[in-house]
Amino acid sequence: MPEIYINNKKYPFNEGDTVLEVAKRNNIYIPVMCYLEKITPTGACRFCLIEIEGIDKPAAACVTYALDGMKVFTDTEKVIKDRKRMMDFVLIKHPLDCPVCDKAGECMLQDMAYEFGINEESVPSVKPDKPVFDWNFIINDTNLCVMCERCVKVCHEITGCSALKIEERGFNNIINTTDGTELNCDFCGLCVDYCPVGALLDKPYKHSVRSWDLDKKNTFCNMCPVGCEIEVNIHDNEIFRCRSTENSFICSLGRYAFKHPEHKDRIETPLMKSSGKHSEVSWNDALDEFKDRLNNIKERYGDESVALLLGSRLSNEAVFGYKKLSEELNINKVVADIEFENGSFYKLHKEKFDTYENIGSLEGIKNSDLIFVIGSDLANEALGVKWNVMNAVIHNNAKLVTIGAQKYEYDYFTDASLLADYGNYAGIFEDIKTAGDDIPASIREYIDHAEHVTFIVGNEYISSEKQPESIYAFYDYVGSDKVENFFLVSDKANITALVNSGILDNGYTPAKLNKEMVNSKIKAVLAVGFYPSETYGAYKSLNKSIDNVDMLVSVDIYKNKFNSNADIIMPALTSLESESSYTSLDGRLIKTDVVHEHKYSALSDVNILSKMGALFGIELPESAPEFWNENIAGQNGYPQMDFYEIDGFVRKENKSNVNKTTFSYQKPAEGSVEIFVNARYHNNYLSTKAVVEKDVDGYLKKYYFDVDETVLSGKDACYDGQCSINDEIAKGTVLIPKNLR
């Protein structure tokens, strides 16, 4: 094995290692600013200068590759002098406004100046007067930029947005958007997190609280099923910002949606309807009313007159807890929200793999050499999945094939990009198998040469393909020996727990529920964390038929149109206010912590569940840790581990078995197809409540993005009397925001 000498000590290295990588691996300190482990090195800041024996000029350790027998010195007088000189060059351009800069206290440049013993400018200069860009939720003060290029590299190599570029040359160069207009990206804010100075800042945080006054707590975001760790910064029990951690890259939801607990629709105390109006009541009064009315309905109409609706915002403990409560109360009519949208497709998935769960892992996606993204707008369904796809493409040279209802913003990364006109994905699969055209032939070649294949299937496919089993037949064509990851992408936070609970196997469906409510066979409905859309699927029928029941009880965080007619509303805590566990879309176990204390009389879902059980003599744990330890750990494939050992890395066991899919393609009739999709930056219902405006010392600060209600349609498709000629959308396809009001 080759060896390198660093400061007269010998160290082995692997071919392709840089001097910096060898030094870091052996705990040898070399200062860096532009370097990041997860991106290719740039050599921009030159703070990592080293001395190499036999070479007169200093070299940057981050872009100098180790050679056998090379002798390197990292701490000589000459090296330290060279590094200080580089700092002087940087400070010529950088304004010394640390007392008013929001980055003070966590600025790499400030820390490094102290490290080098620099407390004043050695080269006085006139500072530049460059533009300050207001990019919606991100501020770019180009006067503070040190041109380390971190933001540009992260935006390209990790997120795949490539929304930033270096503009101009020399003293006048700046970081700007690629087209010089508004920033158009995923707004994950990773550029802000990795900016070493105060050039890029979160606009909602700017001029709020000094960094040293912030308490920093790590938890997990549960706005989508990816399960990313976030760092929450709090002062005086108020959240001021959220950031990524060393273990995760986050999206706009995890970063900017933290004000949703403060939305004006938040339910602060139990509510009970009287004379058509809701009035605030005590918990005891609300629970007693629930008990009396439920007992009365069951006595008069039997157990079959009660239904339970569960939403996927619920934790593992709440999902399994309400299932247990329903069994104890002989309520067998239980329906999960996923069944109102695409429950039948999940049953196809189980027929294929003998499990509802996804096959493989997010880490496995990164190691793929061929990835199919089929009908999934990753930017608006599960952005964390997109990060792994980009990592595979950029760092593993994976081939990327997208088949969808629209051209995605990362289309220039794809090796083949196809539009599924009229929602006919099955026809494209057939062409890939047999057609002699260039693109299908190229995809066949990709398949032939691939060893590690990933399938990612999303809402656009599930909602529009008339022969949904075709994707599983295409899986067979590619070969189970090659496909290592098969993901059904959902925007629902804890869908994995819902399917693990067995609810989808109870034989009761949304269609049966709606029919029995219309026929007045269902008299009472308990809806927990359940948010029906007003626009599509079986939800539309539910919103009408729910008026027929004698009693609707809602356990929820917010007031909304669905629970506006509820007889009893019990307020629940958000995931930022309670500790609970969730299961990610690849089976990892994540845990939320209490990051700030709530100011309402709301209770956690598990606590409410426990109080409900006590009404009927059913003993259930009062907290999530207790419930996990007693009722989930070691069962249903979950590991036998204590609640407080959950760290986001351990995965539940998933046993699968591949069954062959019988399929015969039939060309469908061409006709317009409507697909309900997430609005940009929004992930179903919860994120809409993150749109909060707050008066801060006379200045109105806005948190999170408004819901974009733009309807997009391709050629040969019309919506609400208007037709489109959009070539970026598949023919005969209309994309309608789920959040459309």
Secondary structure as UniProt FT lines:
FT   STRAND          3..6
FT   TURN            7..8
FT   STRAND          9..12
FT   TURN            15..16
FT   HELIX           19..25
FT   TURN            26..27
FT   TURN            37..38
FT   TURN            47..48
FT   STRAND          49..52
FT   TURN            53..54
FT   STRAND          59..60
FT   HELIX           61..63
FT   TURN            68..69
FT   STRAND          71..73
FT   HELIX           77..93
FT   HELIX           98..100
FT   TURN            102..105
FT   HELIX           108..115
FT   TURN            116..117
FT   STRAND          132..135
FT   TURN            136..137
FT   STRAND          138..141
FT   TURN            142..143
FT   HELIX           150..157
FT   STRAND          164..167
FT   HELIX           170..172
FT   STRAND          174..177
FT   TURN            178..179
FT   HELIX           190..194
FT   STRAND          200..202
FT   TURN            203..207
FT   HELIX           211..213
FT   STRAND          215..220
FT   TURN            225..226
FT   STRAND          229..235
FT   TURN            236..237
FT   STRAND          238..245
FT   TURN            246..247
FT   HELIX           252..256
FT   TURN            258..259
FT   HELIX           260..262
FT   TURN            264..265
FT   STRAND          271..274
FT   TURN            275..276
FT   STRAND          277..280
FT   HELIX           283..301
FT   HELIX           303..305
FT   STRAND          306..310
FT   TURN            312..313
FT   HELIX           316..328
FT   TURN            329..330
FT   STRAND          333..336
FT   HELIX           337..353
FT   HELIX           362..366
FT   STRAND          370..374
FT   HELIX           378..381
FT   HELIX           383..396
FT   STRAND          399..404
FT   TURN            409..410
FT   HELIX           411..413
FT   STRAND          416..419
FT   HELIX           421..423
FT   HELIX           425..434
FT   HELIX           438..449
FT   STRAND          453..457
FT   HELIX           459..464
FT   TURN            468..469
FT   HELIX           470..478
FT   TURN            480..482
FT   STRAND          483..488
FT   TURN            493..494
FT   HELIX           495..500
FT   TURN            501..502
FT   HELIX           503..505
FT   HELIX           510..518
FT   TURN            519..520
FT   STRAND          524..528
FT   HELIX           537..545
FT   HELIX           546..548
FT   STRAND          551..556
FT   TURN            561..562
FT   HELIX           563..565
FT   STRAND          568..572
FT   TURN            575..576
FT   STRAND          580..583
FT   TURN            585..586
FT   STRAND          588..592
FT   HELIX           605..615
FT   TURN            616..617
FT   HELIX           624..627
FT   HELIX           628..632
FT   TURN            633..634
FT   TURN            636..637
FT   HELIX           643..645
FT   STRAND          673..677
FT   TURN            680..681
FT   TURN            684..685
FT   HELIX           686..690
FT   STRAND          692..696
FT   TURN            697..698
FT   STRAND          699..703
FT   STRAND          712..714
FT   TURN            715..716
FT   STRAND          718..719
FT   TURN            720..721
FT   STRAND          722..723
FT   TURN            727..728
FT   TURN            731..732
FT   STRAND          733..737
FT   TURN            738..739
//
